[in-house]
Amino acid sequence: MITLAKKFNVSEGQEFYIMQEKDGTISLIPKVEDYFADVKKGEFIDDEDRLAQEFIINYFRFY
């Protein structure tokens, strides 16, 4: 456990992924809830998703 300054406005108990770069820089990436956990089928599909899916299908037909 580490202590962060109040000015960073981090809630007590907030969990993070910790990464260290080659230069020694340490990054804290907040863990978030899996917002896909309770998704119903089709809930996150829109016209752009269909366009992307058709592009992928058509792309691989030629290669």
PyMOL Python script that loads the backbone (N, CA, C, O; Angstrom):
from pymol import cmd

cmd.read_pdbstr("""\
ATOM      1  N   MET A   1       0.843  -1.159   0.000  1.00  0.00           N
ATOM      2  CA  MET A   1       0.000   0.000   0.000  1.00  0.00           C
ATOM      3  C   MET A   1       0.898   1.235   0.000  1.00  0.00           C
ATOM      4  O   MET A   1       1.943   1.265   0.650  1.00  0.00           O
ATOM      5  N   ILE A   2       0.463   2.256  -0.749  1.00  0.00           N
ATOM      6  CA  ILE A   2       1.197   3.516  -0.775  1.00  0.00           C
ATOM      7  C   ILE A   2       0.251   4.658  -0.439  1.00  0.00           C
ATOM      8  O   ILE A   2      -0.967   4.522  -0.561  1.00  0.00           O
ATOM      9  N   THR A   3       0.808   5.770  -0.021  1.00  0.00           N
ATOM     10  CA  THR A   3       0.021   6.962   0.279  1.00  0.00           C
ATOM     11  C   THR A   3       0.220   7.966  -0.842  1.00  0.00           C
ATOM     12  O   THR A   3       1.350   8.245  -1.244  1.00  0.00           O
ATOM     13  N   LEU A   4      -0.885   8.508  -1.346  1.00  0.00           N
ATOM     14  CA  LEU A   4      -0.827   9.534  -2.383  1.00  0.00           C
ATOM     15  C   LEU A   4      -1.321  10.854  -1.810  1.00  0.00           C
ATOM     16  O   LEU A   4      -2.207  10.876  -0.955  1.00  0.00           O
ATOM     17  N   ALA A   5      -0.747  11.945  -2.282  1.00  0.00           N
ATOM     18  CA  ALA A   5      -1.142  13.272  -1.809  1.00  0.00           C
ATOM     19  C   ALA A   5      -2.620  13.530  -2.099  1.00  0.00           C
ATOM     20  O   ALA A   5      -3.142  13.097  -3.126  1.00  0.00           O
ATOM     21  N   LYS A   6      -3.283  14.233  -1.194  1.00  0.00           N
ATOM     22  CA  LYS A   6      -4.705  14.539  -1.311  1.00  0.00           C
ATOM     23  C   LYS A   6      -5.019  15.304  -2.600  1.00  0.00           C
ATOM     24  O   LYS A   6      -6.116  15.177  -3.144  1.00  0.00           O
ATOM     25  N   LYS A   7      -4.053  16.103  -3.094  1.00  0.00           N
ATOM     26  CA  LYS A   7      -4.265  16.914  -4.295  1.00  0.00           C
ATOM     27  C   LYS A   7      -4.569  16.070  -5.537  1.00  0.00           C
ATOM     28  O   LYS A   7      -5.083  16.594  -6.525  1.00  0.00           O
ATOM     29  N   PHE A   8      -4.255  14.768  -5.498  1.00  0.00           N
ATOM     30  CA  PHE A   8      -4.530  13.901  -6.635  1.00  0.00           C
ATOM     31  C   PHE A   8      -5.967  13.372  -6.635  1.00  0.00           C
ATOM     32  O   PHE A   8      -6.394  12.737  -7.599  1.00  0.00           O
ATOM     33  N   ASN A   9      -6.715  13.633  -5.554  1.00  0.00           N
ATOM     34  CA  ASN A   9      -8.139  13.297  -5.467  1.00  0.00           C
ATOM     35  C   ASN A   9      -8.409  11.817  -5.776  1.00  0.00           C
ATOM     36  O   ASN A   9      -9.296  11.491  -6.565  1.00  0.00           O
ATOM     37  N   VAL A  10      -7.641  10.938  -5.152  1.00  0.00           N
ATOM     38  CA  VAL A  10      -7.800   9.496  -5.316  1.00  0.00           C
ATOM     39  C   VAL A  10      -8.583   8.967  -4.119  1.00  0.00           C
ATOM     40  O   VAL A  10      -8.225   9.227  -2.971  1.00  0.00           O
ATOM     41  N   SER A  11      -9.649   8.226  -4.393  1.00  0.00           N
ATOM     42  CA  SER A  11     -10.479   7.672  -3.324  1.00  0.00           C
ATOM     43  C   SER A  11      -9.720   6.613  -2.539  1.00  0.00           C
ATOM     44  O   SER A  11      -8.919   5.863  -3.096  1.00  0.00           O
ATOM     45  N   GLU A  12      -9.982   6.563  -1.241  1.00  0.00           N
ATOM     46  CA  GLU A  12      -9.372   5.533  -0.405  1.00  0.00           C
ATOM     47  C   GLU A  12      -9.831   4.165  -0.887  1.00  0.00           C
ATOM     48  O   GLU A  12     -11.016   3.957  -1.149  1.00  0.00           O
ATOM     49  N   GLY A  13      -8.904   3.247  -1.003  1.00  0.00           N
ATOM     50  CA  GLY A  13      -9.233   1.896  -1.449  1.00  0.00           C
ATOM     51  C   GLY A  13      -9.179   1.712  -2.957  1.00  0.00           C
ATOM     52  O   GLY A  13      -9.315   0.591  -3.448  1.00  0.00           O
ATOM     53  N   GLN A  14      -8.979   2.808  -3.708  1.00  0.00           N
ATOM     54  CA  GLN A  14      -8.873   2.695  -5.169  1.00  0.00           C
ATOM     55  C   GLN A  14      -7.720   1.753  -5.511  1.00  0.00           C
ATOM     56  O   GLN A  14      -6.635   1.864  -4.940  1.00  0.00           O
ATOM     57  N   GLU A  15      -7.952   0.838  -6.433  1.00  0.00           N
ATOM     58  CA  GLU A  15      -6.921  -0.111  -6.838  1.00  0.00           C
ATOM     59  C   GLU A  15      -6.341   0.285  -8.188  1.00  0.00           C
ATOM     60  O   GLU A  15      -7.027   0.857  -9.035  1.00  0.00           O
ATOM     61  N   PHE A  16      -5.059  -0.034  -8.368  1.00  0.00           N
ATOM     62  CA  PHE A  16      -4.348   0.342  -9.582  1.00  0.00           C
ATOM     63  C   PHE A  16      -3.525  -0.814 -10.122  1.00  0.00           C
ATOM     64  O   PHE A  16      -3.108  -1.702  -9.379  1.00  0.00           O
ATOM     65  N   TYR A  17      -3.299  -0.789 -11.431  1.00  0.00           N
ATOM     66  CA  TYR A  17      -2.261  -1.604 -12.049  1.00  0.00           C
ATOM     67  C   TYR A  17      -1.004  -0.748 -11.990  1.00  0.00           C
ATOM     68  O   TYR A  17      -1.070   0.458 -12.228  1.00  0.00           O
ATOM     69  N   ILE A  18       0.127  -1.344 -11.680  1.00  0.00           N
ATOM     70  CA  ILE A  18       1.375  -0.597 -11.563  1.00  0.00           C
ATOM     71  C   ILE A  18       2.319  -1.048 -12.672  1.00  0.00           C
ATOM     72  O   ILE A  18       2.546  -2.240 -12.877  1.00  0.00           O
ATOM     73  N   MET A  19       2.866  -0.055 -13.385  1.00  0.00           N
ATOM     74  CA  MET A  19       3.817  -0.346 -14.454  1.00  0.00           C
ATOM     75  C   MET A  19       5.064   0.495 -14.245  1.00  0.00           C
ATOM     76  O   MET A  19       4.980   1.647 -13.820  1.00  0.00           O
ATOM     77  N   GLN A  20       6.211  -0.080 -14.542  1.00  0.00           N
ATOM     78  CA  GLN A  20       7.455   0.675 -14.461  1.00  0.00           C
ATOM     79  C   GLN A  20       8.137   0.643 -15.823  1.00  0.00           C
ATOM     80  O   GLN A  20       8.363  -0.423 -16.396  1.00  0.00           O
ATOM     81  N   GLU A  21       8.458   1.826 -16.330  1.00  0.00           N
ATOM     82  CA  GLU A  21       9.124   1.962 -17.623  1.00  0.00           C
ATOM     83  C   GLU A  21      10.621   1.701 -17.482  1.00  0.00           C
ATOM     84  O   GLU A  21      11.143   1.624 -16.370  1.00  0.00           O
ATOM     85  N   LYS A  22      11.300   1.566 -18.606  1.00  0.00           N
ATOM     86  CA  LYS A  22      12.746   1.334 -18.600  1.00  0.00           C
ATOM     87  C   LYS A  22      13.501   2.469 -17.928  1.00  0.00           C
ATOM     88  O   LYS A  22      14.550   2.250 -17.321  1.00  0.00           O
ATOM     89  N   ASP A  23      12.958   3.704 -18.038  1.00  0.00           N
ATOM     90  CA  ASP A  23      13.638   4.858 -17.441  1.00  0.00           C
ATOM     91  C   ASP A  23      13.335   5.023 -15.952  1.00  0.00           C
ATOM     92  O   ASP A  23      13.787   5.986 -15.332  1.00  0.00           O
ATOM     93  N   GLY A  24      12.570   4.087 -15.372  1.00  0.00           N
ATOM     94  CA  GLY A  24      12.259   4.133 -13.950  1.00  0.00           C
ATOM     95  C   GLY A  24      10.934   4.786 -13.607  1.00  0.00           C
ATOM     96  O   GLY A  24      10.495   4.723 -12.459  1.00  0.00           O
ATOM     97  N   THR A  25      10.284   5.416 -14.588  1.00  0.00           N
ATOM     98  CA  THR A  25       8.991   6.052 -14.352  1.00  0.00           C
ATOM     99  C   THR A  25       7.971   5.006 -13.927  1.00  0.00           C
ATOM    100  O   THR A  25       7.851   3.955 -14.556  1.00  0.00           O
ATOM    101  N   ILE A  26       7.236   5.296 -12.860  1.00  0.00           N
ATOM    102  CA  ILE A  26       6.194   4.396 -12.368  1.00  0.00           C
ATOM    103  C   ILE A  26       4.839   4.999 -12.709  1.00  0.00           C
ATOM    104  O   ILE A  26       4.576   6.161 -12.398  1.00  0.00           O
ATOM    105  N   SER A  27       3.979   4.209 -13.349  1.00  0.00           N
ATOM    106  CA  SER A  27       2.635   4.648 -13.712  1.00  0.00           C
ATOM    107  C   SER A  27       1.612   3.853 -12.926  1.00  0.00           C
ATOM    108  O   SER A  27       1.755   2.642 -12.757  1.00  0.00           O
ATOM    109  N   LEU A  28       0.580   4.530 -12.445  1.00  0.00           N
ATOM    110  CA  LEU A  28      -0.540   3.890 -11.764  1.00  0.00           C
ATOM    111  C   LEU A  28      -1.755   4.009 -12.671  1.00  0.00           C
ATOM    112  O   LEU A  28      -2.213   5.118 -12.946  1.00  0.00           O
ATOM    113  N   ILE A  29      -2.281   2.887 -13.139  1.00  0.00           N
ATOM    114  CA  ILE A  29      -3.440   2.872 -14.021  1.00  0.00           C
ATOM    115  C   ILE A  29      -4.623   2.342 -13.217  1.00  0.00           C
ATOM    116  O   ILE A  29      -4.589   1.203 -12.752  1.00  0.00           O
ATOM    117  N   PRO A  30      -5.678   3.161 -13.047  1.00  0.00           N
ATOM    118  CA  PRO A  30      -6.811   2.736 -12.219  1.00  0.00           C
ATOM    119  C   PRO A  30      -7.481   1.472 -12.762  1.00  0.00           C
ATOM    120  O   PRO A  30      -7.692   1.333 -13.966  1.00  0.00           O
ATOM    121  N   LYS A  31      -7.808   0.564 -11.855  1.00  0.00           N
ATOM    122  CA  LYS A  31      -8.597  -0.606 -12.219  1.00  0.00           C
ATOM    123  C   LYS A  31     -10.051  -0.151 -12.289  1.00  0.00           C
ATOM    124  O   LYS A  31     -10.503   0.626 -11.448  1.00  0.00           O
ATOM    125  N   VAL A  32     -10.779  -0.632 -13.291  1.00  0.00           N
ATOM    126  CA  VAL A  32     -12.187  -0.279 -13.444  1.00  0.00           C
ATOM    127  C   VAL A  32     -13.020  -1.553 -13.470  1.00  0.00           C
ATOM    128  O   VAL A  32     -12.513  -2.638 -13.754  1.00  0.00           O
ATOM    129  N   GLU A  33     -14.306  -1.401 -13.170  1.00  0.00           N
ATOM    130  CA  GLU A  33     -15.215  -2.541 -13.232  1.00  0.00           C
ATOM    131  C   GLU A  33     -15.367  -2.987 -14.676  1.00  0.00           C
ATOM    132  O   GLU A  33     -15.246  -2.178 -15.596  1.00  0.00           O
ATOM    133  N   ASP A  34     -15.628  -4.250 -14.872  1.00  0.00           N
ATOM    134  CA  ASP A  34     -15.878  -4.782 -16.209  1.00  0.00           C
ATOM    135  C   ASP A  34     -17.287  -4.376 -16.621  1.00  0.00           C
ATOM    136  O   ASP A  34     -18.263  -5.004 -16.211  1.00  0.00           O
ATOM    137  N   TYR A  35     -17.394  -3.323 -17.435  1.00  0.00           N
ATOM    138  CA  TYR A  35     -18.721  -2.836 -17.808  1.00  0.00           C
ATOM    139  C   TYR A  35     -19.381  -3.712 -18.861  1.00  0.00           C
ATOM    140  O   TYR A  35     -20.496  -3.413 -19.288  1.00  0.00           O
ATOM    141  N   PHE A  36     -18.735  -4.771 -19.288  1.00  0.00           N
ATOM    142  CA  PHE A  36     -19.359  -5.737 -20.184  1.00  0.00           C
ATOM    143  C   PHE A  36     -19.898  -6.953 -19.418  1.00  0.00           C
ATOM    144  O   PHE A  36     -20.492  -7.843 -20.027  1.00  0.00           O
ATOM    145  N   ALA A  37     -19.705  -7.004 -18.119  1.00  0.00           N
ATOM    146  CA  ALA A  37     -20.063  -8.182 -17.322  1.00  0.00           C
ATOM    147  C   ALA A  37     -21.548  -8.533 -17.413  1.00  0.00           C
ATOM    148  O   ALA A  37     -21.889  -9.711 -17.518  1.00  0.00           O
ATOM    149  N   ASP A  38     -22.435  -7.542 -17.376  1.00  0.00           N
ATOM    150  CA  ASP A  38     -23.878  -7.804 -17.372  1.00  0.00           C
ATOM    151  C   ASP A  38     -24.562  -7.334 -18.654  1.00  0.00           C
ATOM    152  O   ASP A  38     -25.743  -6.987 -18.636  1.00  0.00           O
ATOM    153  N   VAL A  39     -23.832  -7.322 -19.756  1.00  0.00           N
ATOM    154  CA  VAL A  39     -24.371  -6.829 -21.020  1.00  0.00           C
ATOM    155  C   VAL A  39     -25.328  -7.847 -21.626  1.00  0.00           C
ATOM    156  O   VAL A  39     -25.093  -9.055 -21.591  1.00  0.00           O
ATOM    157  N   LYS A  40     -26.411  -7.319 -22.181  1.00  0.00           N
ATOM    158  CA  LYS A  40     -27.353  -8.166 -22.903  1.00  0.00           C
ATOM    159  C   LYS A  40     -26.921  -8.233 -24.368  1.00  0.00           C
ATOM    160  O   LYS A  40     -26.299  -7.296 -24.869  1.00  0.00           O
ATOM    161  N   LYS A  41     -27.239  -9.311 -25.048  1.00  0.00           N
ATOM    162  CA  LYS A  41     -26.837  -9.496 -26.440  1.00  0.00           C
ATOM    163  C   LYS A  41     -27.318  -8.315 -27.288  1.00  0.00           C
ATOM    164  O   LYS A  41     -28.488  -7.938 -27.235  1.00  0.00           O
ATOM    165  N   GLY A  42     -26.406  -7.742 -28.065  1.00  0.00           N
ATOM    166  CA  GLY A  42     -26.731  -6.643 -28.963  1.00  0.00           C
ATOM    167  C   GLY A  42     -26.725  -5.264 -28.336  1.00  0.00           C
ATOM    168  O   GLY A  42     -26.963  -4.276 -29.030  1.00  0.00           O
ATOM    169  N   GLU A  43     -26.464  -5.172 -27.058  1.00  0.00           N
ATOM    170  CA  GLU A  43     -26.548  -3.896 -26.351  1.00  0.00           C
ATOM    171  C   GLU A  43     -25.484  -2.890 -26.792  1.00  0.00           C
ATOM    172  O   GLU A  43     -25.735  -1.685 -26.756  1.00  0.00           O
ATOM    173  N   PHE A  44     -24.326  -3.346 -27.198  1.00  0.00           N
ATOM    174  CA  PHE A  44     -23.241  -2.445 -27.578  1.00  0.00           C
ATOM    175  C   PHE A  44     -22.987  -2.445 -29.087  1.00  0.00           C
ATOM    176  O   PHE A  44     -21.890  -2.096 -29.523  1.00  0.00           O
ATOM    177  N   ILE A  45     -23.977  -2.826 -29.884  1.00  0.00           N
ATOM    178  CA  ILE A  45     -23.809  -2.850 -31.333  1.00  0.00           C
ATOM    179  C   ILE A  45     -24.483  -1.621 -31.927  1.00  0.00           C
ATOM    180  O   ILE A  45     -25.603  -1.275 -31.551  1.00  0.00           O
ATOM    181  N   ASP A  46     -23.799  -0.967 -32.851  1.00  0.00           N
ATOM    182  CA  ASP A  46     -24.387   0.158 -33.573  1.00  0.00           C
ATOM    183  C   ASP A  46     -23.964   0.067 -35.038  1.00  0.00           C
ATOM    184  O   ASP A  46     -23.281  -0.879 -35.431  1.00  0.00           O
ATOM    185  N   ASP A  47     -24.369   1.048 -35.845  1.00  0.00           N
ATOM    186  CA  ASP A  47     -24.080   1.000 -37.280  1.00  0.00           C
ATOM    187  C   ASP A  47     -22.587   0.944 -37.576  1.00  0.00           C
ATOM    188  O   ASP A  47     -22.172   0.272 -38.521  1.00  0.00           O
ATOM    189  N   GLU A  48     -21.776   1.637 -36.787  1.00  0.00           N
ATOM    190  CA  GLU A  48     -20.334   1.615 -37.023  1.00  0.00           C
ATOM    191  C   GLU A  48     -19.756   0.227 -36.781  1.00  0.00           C
ATOM    192  O   GLU A  48     -18.817  -0.175 -37.469  1.00  0.00           O
ATOM    193  N   ASP A  49     -20.296  -0.511 -35.820  1.00  0.00           N
ATOM    194  CA  ASP A  49     -19.827  -1.878 -35.583  1.00  0.00           C
ATOM    195  C   ASP A  49     -20.096  -2.747 -36.806  1.00  0.00           C
ATOM    196  O   ASP A  49     -19.240  -3.525 -37.225  1.00  0.00           O
ATOM    197  N   ARG A  50     -21.287  -2.609 -37.370  1.00  0.00           N
ATOM    198  CA  ARG A  50     -21.624  -3.406 -38.555  1.00  0.00           C
ATOM    199  C   ARG A  50     -20.707  -3.045 -39.722  1.00  0.00           C
ATOM    200  O   ARG A  50     -20.270  -3.925 -40.464  1.00  0.00           O
ATOM    201  N   LEU A  51     -20.416  -1.762 -39.887  1.00  0.00           N
ATOM    202  CA  LEU A  51     -19.515  -1.319 -40.949  1.00  0.00           C
ATOM    203  C   LEU A  51     -18.136  -1.954 -40.774  1.00  0.00           C
ATOM    204  O   LEU A  51     -17.546  -2.425 -41.746  1.00  0.00           O
ATOM    205  N   ALA A  52     -17.626  -1.969 -39.562  1.00  0.00           N
ATOM    206  CA  ALA A  52     -16.315  -2.561 -39.289  1.00  0.00           C
ATOM    207  C   ALA A  52     -16.334  -4.067 -39.543  1.00  0.00           C
ATOM    208  O   ALA A  52     -15.384  -4.614 -40.103  1.00  0.00           O
ATOM    209  N   GLN A  53     -17.404  -4.735 -39.135  1.00  0.00           N
ATOM    210  CA  GLN A  53     -17.488  -6.178 -39.346  1.00  0.00           C
ATOM    211  C   GLN A  53     -17.517  -6.508 -40.833  1.00  0.00           C
ATOM    212  O   GLN A  53     -16.860  -7.451 -41.274  1.00  0.00           O
ATOM    213  N   GLU A  54     -18.276  -5.736 -41.608  1.00  0.00           N
ATOM    214  CA  GLU A  54     -18.338  -5.974 -43.050  1.00  0.00           C
ATOM    215  C   GLU A  54     -16.984  -5.707 -43.697  1.00  0.00           C
ATOM    216  O   GLU A  54     -16.591  -6.421 -44.621  1.00  0.00           O
ATOM    217  N   PHE A  55     -16.267  -4.692 -43.228  1.00  0.00           N
ATOM    218  CA  PHE A  55     -14.942  -4.392 -43.763  1.00  0.00           C
ATOM    219  C   PHE A  55     -14.002  -5.572 -43.546  1.00  0.00           C
ATOM    220  O   PHE A  55     -13.282  -5.973 -44.460  1.00  0.00           O
ATOM    221  N   ILE A  56     -14.009  -6.121 -42.351  1.00  0.00           N
ATOM    222  CA  ILE A  56     -13.124  -7.247 -42.032  1.00  0.00           C
ATOM    223  C   ILE A  56     -13.463  -8.455 -42.898  1.00  0.00           C
ATOM    224  O   ILE A  56     -12.567  -9.111 -43.429  1.00  0.00           O
ATOM    225  N   ILE A  57     -14.742  -8.749 -43.040  1.00  0.00           N
ATOM    226  CA  ILE A  57     -15.166  -9.891 -43.861  1.00  0.00           C
ATOM    227  C   ILE A  57     -14.731  -9.688 -45.306  1.00  0.00           C
ATOM    228  O   ILE A  57     -14.167 -10.595 -45.919  1.00  0.00           O
ATOM    229  N   ASN A  58     -14.990  -8.498 -45.857  1.00  0.00           N
ATOM    230  CA  ASN A  58     -14.626  -8.227 -47.249  1.00  0.00           C
ATOM    231  C   ASN A  58     -13.114  -8.181 -47.438  1.00  0.00           C
ATOM    232  O   ASN A  58     -12.614  -8.604 -48.481  1.00  0.00           O
ATOM    233  N   TYR A  59     -12.384  -7.680 -46.458  1.00  0.00           N
ATOM    234  CA  TYR A  59     -10.926  -7.610 -46.545  1.00  0.00           C
ATOM    235  C   TYR A  59     -10.328  -9.006 -46.702  1.00  0.00           C
ATOM    236  O   TYR A  59      -9.466  -9.225 -47.553  1.00  0.00           O
ATOM    237  N   PHE A  60     -10.783  -9.936 -45.888  1.00  0.00           N
ATOM    238  CA  PHE A  60     -10.198 -11.276 -45.918  1.00  0.00           C
ATOM    239  C   PHE A  60     -10.657 -12.093 -47.122  1.00  0.00           C
ATOM    240  O   PHE A  60     -10.054 -13.125 -47.418  1.00  0.00           O
ATOM    241  N   ARG A  61     -11.685 -11.674 -47.809  1.00  0.00           N
ATOM    242  CA  ARG A  61     -12.079 -12.364 -49.039  1.00  0.00           C
ATOM    243  C   ARG A  61     -11.027 -12.193 -50.128  1.00  0.00           C
ATOM    244  O   ARG A  61     -10.860 -13.062 -50.983  1.00  0.00           O
ATOM    245  N   PHE A  62     -10.320 -11.064 -50.089  1.00  0.00           N
ATOM    246  CA  PHE A  62      -9.339 -10.764 -51.128  1.00  0.00           C
ATOM    247  C   PHE A  62      -7.940 -11.255 -50.776  1.00  0.00           C
ATOM    248  O   PHE A  62      -7.061 -11.238 -51.638  1.00  0.00           O
ATOM    249  N   TYR A  63      -7.706 -11.688 -49.553  1.00  0.00           N
ATOM    250  CA  TYR A  63      -6.357 -12.093 -49.144  1.00  0.00           C
ATOM    251  C   TYR A  63      -6.303 -13.491 -48.644  1.00  0.00           C
ATOM    252  O   TYR A  63      -5.234 -13.970 -48.264  1.00  0.00           O
TER     253      TYR A  63
END
""", "prot")
cmd.dss("prot")
cmd.show_as("cartoon", "prot")
cmd.util.cbc("prot")
cmd.orient("prot")
